[in-house]
Amino acid sequence: MRGTKTVSKTASQIPAYVKELAENEYARENLRKGAESLREGARALADQREHPKRKWPKRLAAAGLAGAAAAGAAMAAKGSGSSNGGEPRQ
């Protein structure tokens, strides 16, 4: 069987992979961070915590309103700031 050969070949390479991981500090650090993340996720599931609600729609709306107000104020200032005292030009 073809699948059995692949599995046994992979299984025979496991000690080499483990030795390489043990010697590689970058890999060890990533594995440590991954394990901590899994533990934290398991705790969150066990405590039935919910994700924090997103606030970006409110922030986006506030930024849009502030931008519109600034643009309106700039247009109003440009329209009323004539150099001849508000009299029409001839």
N, CA, C and O atoms as a GROMACS GRO file, in nm:
protein
  360
    1MET      N    1   0.084  -0.119   0.000
    1MET     CA    2   0.000   0.000   0.000
    1MET      C    3   0.087   0.124   0.000
    1MET      O    4   0.190   0.132   0.068
    2ARG      N    5   0.045   0.215  -0.075
    2ARG     CA    6   0.121   0.337  -0.092
    2ARG      C    7   0.117   0.427   0.031
    2ARG      O    8   0.220   0.481   0.071
    3GLY      N    9   0.000   0.444   0.093
    3GLY     CA   10  -0.016   0.530   0.209
    3GLY      C   11   0.064   0.483   0.330
    3GLY      O   12   0.112   0.565   0.408
    4THR      N   13   0.078   0.355   0.346
    4THR     CA   14   0.151   0.300   0.460
    4THR      C   15   0.299   0.334   0.450
    4THR      O   16   0.362   0.364   0.551
    5LYS      N   17   0.355   0.329   0.329
    5LYS     CA   18   0.496   0.365   0.312
    5LYS      C   19   0.519   0.511   0.348
    5LYS      O   20   0.617   0.544   0.415
    6THR      N   21   0.430   0.597   0.304
    6THR     CA   22   0.444   0.739   0.332
    6THR      C   23   0.436   0.766   0.482
    6THR      O   24   0.513   0.844   0.536
    7VAL      N   25   0.343   0.701   0.548
    7VAL     CA   26   0.326   0.720   0.691
    7VAL      C   27   0.448   0.669   0.766
    7VAL      O   28   0.498   0.737   0.856
    8SER      N   29   0.498   0.551   0.730
    8SER     CA   30   0.614   0.497   0.800
    8SER      C   31   0.738   0.580   0.773
    8SER      O   32   0.823   0.595   0.861
    9LYS      N   33   0.751   0.634   0.651
    9LYS     CA   34   0.866   0.719   0.620
    9LYS      C   35   0.859   0.847   0.702
    9LYS      O   36   0.960   0.891   0.758
   10THR      N   37   0.742   0.907   0.710
   10THR     CA   38   0.725   1.029   0.789
   10THR      C   39   0.749   1.001   0.936
   10THR      O   40   0.812   1.080   1.006
   11ALA      N   41   0.698   0.889   0.984
   11ALA     CA   42   0.716   0.852   1.125
   11ALA      C   43   0.863   0.830   1.158
   11ALA      O   44   0.907   0.861   1.269
   12SER      N   45   0.938   0.779   1.064
   12SER     CA   46   1.080   0.756   1.091
   12SER      C   47   1.159   0.887   1.093
   12SER      O   48   1.269   0.891   1.149
   13GLN      N   49   1.105   0.991   1.035
   13GLN     CA   50   1.174   1.121   1.033
   13GLN      C   51   1.141   1.208   1.154
   13GLN      O   52   1.204   1.312   1.174
   14ILE      N   53   1.045   1.167   1.235
   14ILE     CA   54   1.003   1.247   1.350
   14ILE      C   55   1.117   1.276   1.446
   14ILE      O   56   1.131   1.391   1.488
   15PRO      N   57   1.199   1.180   1.484
   15PRO     CA   58   1.309   1.213   1.576
   15PRO      C   59   1.403   1.322   1.522
   15PRO      O   60   1.451   1.405   1.598
   16ALA      N   61   1.429   1.321   1.392
   16ALA     CA   62   1.514   1.424   1.333
   16ALA      C   63   1.448   1.560   1.342
   16ALA      O   64   1.514   1.660   1.372
   17TYR      N   65   1.317   1.565   1.318
   17TYR     CA   66   1.244   1.691   1.328
   17TYR      C   67   1.245   1.743   1.472
   17TYR      O   68   1.264   1.862   1.495
   18VAL      N   69   1.223   1.654   1.566
   18VAL     CA   70   1.220   1.694   1.708
   18VAL      C   71   1.357   1.748   1.749
   18VAL      O   72   1.365   1.848   1.819
   19LYS      N   73   1.464   1.680   1.706
   19LYS     CA   74   1.598   1.725   1.740
   19LYS      C   75   1.626   1.864   1.680
   19LYS      O   76   1.683   1.950   1.746
   20GLU      N   77   1.584   1.883   1.556
   20GLU     CA   78   1.604   2.013   1.490
   20GLU      C   79   1.526   2.123   1.561
   20GLU      O   80   1.578   2.234   1.579
   21LEU      N   81   1.404   2.094   1.602
   21LEU     CA   82   1.323   2.193   1.674
   21LEU      C   83   1.385   2.226   1.809
   21LEU      O   84   1.382   2.341   1.852
   22ALA      N   85   1.439   2.125   1.875
   22ALA     CA   86   1.500   2.148   2.006
   22ALA      C   87   1.623   2.236   1.996
   22ALA      O   88   1.655   2.310   2.090
   23GLU      N   89   1.692   2.230   1.884
   23GLU     CA   90   1.814   2.310   1.867
   23GLU      C   91   1.785   2.449   1.810
   23GLU      O   92   1.871   2.536   1.818
   24ASN      N   93   1.669   2.470   1.753
   24ASN     CA   94   1.637   2.595   1.687
   24ASN      C   95   1.560   2.686   1.784
   24ASN      O   96   1.444   2.659   1.816
   25GLU      N   97   1.625   2.792   1.830
   25GLU     CA   98   1.562   2.881   1.929
   25GLU      C   99   1.441   2.955   1.871
   25GLU      O  100   1.342   2.975   1.942
   26TYR      N  101   1.447   2.995   1.745
   26TYR     CA  102   1.335   3.064   1.681
   26TYR      C  103   1.211   2.974   1.679
   26TYR      O  104   1.101   3.018   1.711
   27ALA      N  105   1.231   2.849   1.641
   27ALA     CA  106   1.120   2.754   1.638
   27ALA      C  107   1.065   2.729   1.777
   27ALA      O  108   0.943   2.723   1.796
   28ARG      N  109   1.154   2.715   1.876
   28ARG     CA  110   1.109   2.694   2.014
   28ARG      C  111   1.024   2.810   2.062
   28ARG      O  112   0.921   2.791   2.125
   29GLU      N  113   1.069   2.933   2.033
   29GLU     CA  114   0.995   3.052   2.077
   29GLU      C  115   0.857   3.057   2.011
   29GLU      O  116   0.758   3.089   2.077
   30ASN      N  117   0.851   3.025   1.881
   30ASN     CA  118   0.721   3.024   1.812
   30ASN      C  119   0.630   2.915   1.868
   30ASN      O  120   0.510   2.936   1.884
   31LEU      N  121   0.686   2.799   1.899
   31LEU     CA  122   0.606   2.693   1.959
   31LEU      C  123   0.556   2.733   2.098
   31LEU      O  124   0.443   2.703   2.134
   32ARG      N  125   0.640   2.801   2.175
   32ARG     CA  126   0.599   2.847   2.308
   32ARG      C  127   0.485   2.947   2.297
   32ARG      O  128   0.387   2.938   2.371
   33LYS      N  129   0.498   3.043   2.204
   33LYS     CA  130   0.391   3.142   2.186
   33LYS      C  131   0.262   3.077   2.138
   33LYS      O  132   0.153   3.113   2.182
   34GLY      N  133   0.276   2.980   2.048
   34GLY     CA  134   0.158   2.909   1.999
   34GLY      C  135   0.088   2.832   2.109
   34GLY      O  136  -0.035   2.831   2.117
   35ALA      N  137   0.166   2.766   2.194
   35ALA     CA  138   0.107   2.690   2.304
   35ALA      C  139   0.037   2.784   2.402
   35ALA      O  140  -0.072   2.752   2.451
   36GLU      N  141   0.096   2.898   2.431
   36GLU     CA  142   0.034   2.996   2.521
   36GLU      C  143  -0.096   3.048   2.460
   36GLU      O  144  -0.194   3.066   2.532
   37SER      N  145  -0.096   3.072   2.331
   37SER     CA  146  -0.216   3.119   2.264
   37SER      C  147  -0.327   3.013   2.270
   37SER      O  148  -0.444   3.046   2.292
   38LEU      N  149  -0.290   2.888   2.251
   38LEU     CA  150  -0.390   2.780   2.262
   38LEU      C  151  -0.445   2.771   2.404
   38LEU      O  152  -0.565   2.753   2.422
   39ARG      N  153  -0.358   2.784   2.504
   39ARG     CA  154  -0.406   2.780   2.643
   39ARG      C  155  -0.502   2.895   2.669
   39ARG      O  156  -0.606   2.876   2.733
   40GLU      N  157  -0.468   3.013   2.620
   40GLU     CA  158  -0.554   3.130   2.641
   40GLU      C  159  -0.689   3.111   2.572
   40GLU      O  160  -0.793   3.146   2.627
   41GLY      N  161  -0.686   3.055   2.452
   41GLY     CA  162  -0.810   3.028   2.381
   41GLY      C  163  -0.896   2.925   2.452
   41GLY      O  164  -1.018   2.939   2.458
   42ALA      N  165  -0.832   2.823   2.506
   42ALA     CA  166  -0.906   2.720   2.580
   42ALA      C  167  -0.969   2.779   2.706
   42ALA      O  168  -1.082   2.746   2.741
   43ARG      N  169  -0.896   2.868   2.774
   43ARG     CA  170  -0.952   2.934   2.893
   43ARG      C  171  -1.072   3.020   2.855
   43ARG      O  172  -1.173   3.022   2.925
   44ALA      N  173  -1.060   3.091   2.743
   44ALA     CA  174  -1.170   3.177   2.699
   44ALA      C  175  -1.293   3.095   2.666
   44ALA      O  176  -1.406   3.135   2.697
   45LEU      N  177  -1.272   2.980   2.602
   45LEU     CA  178  -1.386   2.893   2.572
   45LEU      C  179  -1.448   2.837   2.699
   45LEU      O  180  -1.570   2.829   2.711
   46ALA      N  181  -1.364   2.798   2.793
   46ALA     CA  182  -1.414   2.742   2.918
   46ALA      C  183  -1.492   2.846   2.998
   46ALA      O  184  -1.591   2.813   3.063
   47ASP      N  185  -1.447   2.972   2.994
   47ASP     CA  186  -1.515   3.078   3.067
   47ASP      C  187  -1.632   3.136   2.989
   47ASP      O  188  -1.706   3.220   3.041
   48GLN      N  189  -1.649   3.092   2.866
   48GLN     CA  190  -1.754   3.140   2.776
   48GLN      C  191  -1.748   3.290   2.758
   48GLN      O  192  -1.850   3.359   2.756
   49ARG      N  193  -1.626   3.341   2.744
   49ARG     CA  194  -1.609   3.484   2.720
   49ARG      C  195  -1.652   3.517   2.578
   49ARG      O  196  -1.645   3.432   2.488
   50GLU      N  197  -1.697   3.640   2.558
   50GLU     CA  198  -1.735   3.685   2.425
   50GLU      C  199  -1.629   3.780   2.372
   50GLU      O  200  -1.554   3.842   2.448
   51HIS      N  201  -1.624   3.790   2.241
   51HIS     CA  202  -1.530   3.883   2.180
   51HIS      C  203  -1.572   4.026   2.211
   51HIS      O  204  -1.692   4.053   2.225
   52PRO      N  205  -1.477   4.117   2.222
   52PRO     CA  206  -1.515   4.256   2.242
   52PRO      C  207  -1.589   4.308   2.119
   52PRO      O  208  -1.559   4.270   2.006
   53LYS      N  209  -1.684   4.395   2.143
   53LYS     CA  210  -1.762   4.450   2.032
   53LYS      C  211  -1.676   4.547   1.953
   53LYS      O  212  -1.593   4.619   2.008
   54ARG      N  213  -1.699   4.549   1.825
   54ARG     CA  214  -1.622   4.639   1.738
   54ARG      C  215  -1.672   4.782   1.754
   54ARG      O  216  -1.792   4.807   1.764
   55LYS      N  217  -1.578   4.874   1.756
   55LYS     CA  218  -1.614   5.014   1.774
   55LYS      C  219  -1.589   5.095   1.648
   55LYS      O  220  -1.619   5.214   1.644
   56TRP      N  221  -1.534   5.031   1.543
   56TRP     CA  222  -1.496   5.108   1.426
   56TRP      C  223  -1.613   5.172   1.354
   56TRP      O  224  -1.593   5.280   1.299
   57PRO      N  225  -1.735   5.116   1.349
   57PRO     CA  226  -1.843   5.188   1.280
   57PRO      C  227  -1.874   5.323   1.346
   57PRO      O  228  -1.900   5.422   1.278
   58LYS      N  229  -1.871   5.326   1.480
   58LYS     CA  230  -1.897   5.453   1.549
   58LYS      C  231  -1.784   5.552   1.523
   58LYS      O  232  -1.808   5.671   1.501
   59ARG      N  233  -1.662   5.503   1.527
   59ARG     CA  234  -1.546   5.592   1.503
   59ARG      C  235  -1.548   5.644   1.360
   59ARG      O  236  -1.517   5.760   1.336
   60LEU      N  237  -1.584   5.558   1.265
   60LEU     CA  238  -1.589   5.599   1.126
   60LEU      C  239  -1.696   5.707   1.106
   60LEU      O  240  -1.673   5.805   1.035
   61ALA      N  241  -1.811   5.689   1.168
   61ALA     CA  242  -1.918   5.788   1.158
   61ALA      C  243  -1.876   5.921   1.221
   61ALA      O  244  -1.903   6.027   1.165
   62ALA      N  245  -1.809   5.914   1.334
   62ALA     CA  246  -1.764   6.036   1.400
   62ALA      C  247  -1.660   6.108   1.316
   62ALA      O  248  -1.662   6.231   1.305
   63ALA      N  249  -1.569   6.033   1.255
   63ALA     CA  250  -1.468   6.095   1.169
   63ALA      C  251  -1.532   6.157   1.046
   63ALA      O  252  -1.491   6.265   1.002
   64GLY      N  253  -1.632   6.092   0.990
   64GLY     CA  254  -1.703   6.146   0.874
   64GLY      C  255  -1.776   6.274   0.908
   64GLY      O  256  -1.774   6.370   0.831
   65LEU      N  257  -1.842   6.276   1.023
   65LEU     CA  258  -1.912   6.398   1.065
   65LEU      C  259  -1.815   6.512   1.091
   65LEU      O  260  -1.842   6.626   1.055
   66ALA      N  261  -1.702   6.481   1.154
   66ALA     CA  262  -1.602   6.584   1.181
   66ALA      C  263  -1.546   6.639   1.050
   66ALA      O  264  -1.524   6.759   1.037
   67GLY      N  265  -1.521   6.551   0.954
   67GLY     CA  266  -1.470   6.595   0.823
   67GLY      C  267  -1.572   6.681   0.750
   67GLY      O  268  -1.535   6.781   0.689
   68ALA      N  269  -1.698   6.643   0.755
   68ALA     CA  270  -1.803   6.721   0.690
   68ALA      C  271  -1.817   6.858   0.756
   68ALA      O  272  -1.836   6.959   0.687
   69ALA      N  273  -1.809   6.861   0.887
   69ALA     CA  274  -1.819   6.989   0.958
   69ALA      C  275  -1.701   7.079   0.923
   69ALA      O  276  -1.718   7.199   0.905
   70ALA      N  277  -1.581   7.021   0.915
   70ALA     CA  278  -1.464   7.100   0.879
   70ALA      C  279  -1.474   7.153   0.737
   70ALA      O  280  -1.439   7.268   0.710
   71ALA      N  281  -1.522   7.068   0.645
   71ALA     CA  282  -1.538   7.113   0.506
   71ALA      C  283  -1.643   7.223   0.498
   71ALA      O  284  -1.626   7.321   0.424
   72GLY      N  285  -1.753   7.208   0.572
   72GLY     CA  286  -1.856   7.313   0.573
   72GLY      C  287  -1.803   7.443   0.629
   72GLY      O  288  -1.834   7.550   0.577
   73ALA      N  289  -1.724   7.436   0.735
   73ALA     CA  290  -1.668   7.557   0.795
   73ALA      C  291  -1.569   7.622   0.699
   73ALA      O  292  -1.564   7.745   0.690
   74ALA      N  293  -1.490   7.543   0.627
   74ALA     CA  294  -1.394   7.597   0.531
   74ALA      C  295  -1.466   7.666   0.415
   74ALA      O  296  -1.424   7.772   0.369
   75MET      N  297  -1.574   7.605   0.369
   75MET     CA  298  -1.649   7.666   0.259
   75MET      C  299  -1.716   7.795   0.305
   75MET      O  300  -1.721   7.892   0.230
   76ALA      N  301  -1.768   7.796   0.427
   76ALA     CA  302  -1.832   7.916   0.480
   76ALA      C  303  -1.730   8.028   0.498
   76ALA      O  304  -1.760   8.144   0.469
   77ALA      N  305  -1.612   7.994   0.545
   77ALA     CA  306  -1.508   8.095   0.564
   77ALA      C  307  -1.460   8.149   0.430
   77ALA      O  308  -1.432   8.268   0.418
   78LYS      N  309  -1.451   8.064   0.330
   78LYS     CA  310  -1.406   8.108   0.198
   78LYS      C  311  -1.512   8.199   0.134
   78LYS      O  312  -1.477   8.297   0.068
   79GLY      N  313  -1.639   8.167   0.152
   79GLY     CA  314  -1.747   8.245   0.092
   79GLY      C  315  -1.764   8.381   0.155
   79GLY      O  316  -1.801   8.475   0.085
   80SER      N  317  -1.740   8.398   0.284
   80SER     CA  318  -1.763   8.525   0.351
   80SER      C  319  -1.637   8.610   0.360
   80SER      O  320  -1.643   8.722   0.410
   81GLY      N  321  -1.526   8.561   0.313
   81GLY     CA  322  -1.401   8.633   0.327
   81GLY      C  323  -1.363   8.715   0.204
   81GLY      O  324  -1.249   8.705   0.158
   82SER      N  325  -1.453   8.795   0.150
   82SER     CA  326  -1.419   8.875   0.032
   82SER      C  327  -1.339   8.999   0.074
   82SER      O  328  -1.356   9.049   0.185
   83SER      N  329  -1.254   9.047  -0.014
   83SER     CA  330  -1.164   9.157   0.020
   83SER      C  331  -1.227   9.294   0.005
   83SER      O  332  -1.170   9.392   0.052
   84ASN      N  333  -1.344   9.307  -0.060
   84ASN     CA  334  -1.404   9.438  -0.080
   84ASN      C  335  -1.518   9.467   0.016
   84ASN      O  336  -1.603   9.550  -0.016
   85GLY      N  337  -1.524   9.402   0.128
   85GLY     CA  338  -1.623   9.432   0.230
   85GLY      C  339  -1.757   9.374   0.203
   85GLY      O  340  -1.855   9.418   0.264
   86GLY      N  341  -1.770   9.277   0.116
   86GLY     CA  342  -1.896   9.212   0.091
   86GLY      C  343  -1.977   9.278  -0.020
   86GLY      O  344  -2.087   9.233  -0.049
   87GLU      N  345  -1.924   9.383  -0.084
   87GLU     CA  346  -1.996   9.448  -0.193
   87GLU      C  347  -1.971   9.371  -0.323
   87GLU      O  348  -1.860   9.321  -0.343
   88PRO      N  349  -2.069   9.360  -0.410
   88PRO     CA  350  -2.050   9.287  -0.535
   88PRO      C  351  -1.947   9.354  -0.624
   88PRO      O  352  -1.935   9.477  -0.622
   89ARG      N  353  -1.874   9.278  -0.699
   89ARG     CA  354  -1.774   9.330  -0.791
   89ARG      C  355  -1.840   9.390  -0.915
   89ARG      O  356  -1.952   9.352  -0.950
   90GLN      N  357  -1.773   9.481  -0.980
   90GLN     CA  358  -1.826   9.540  -1.103
   90GLN      C  359  -1.736   9.519  -1.221
   90GLN      O  360  -1.768   9.563  -1.331
   0.00000   0.00000   0.00000
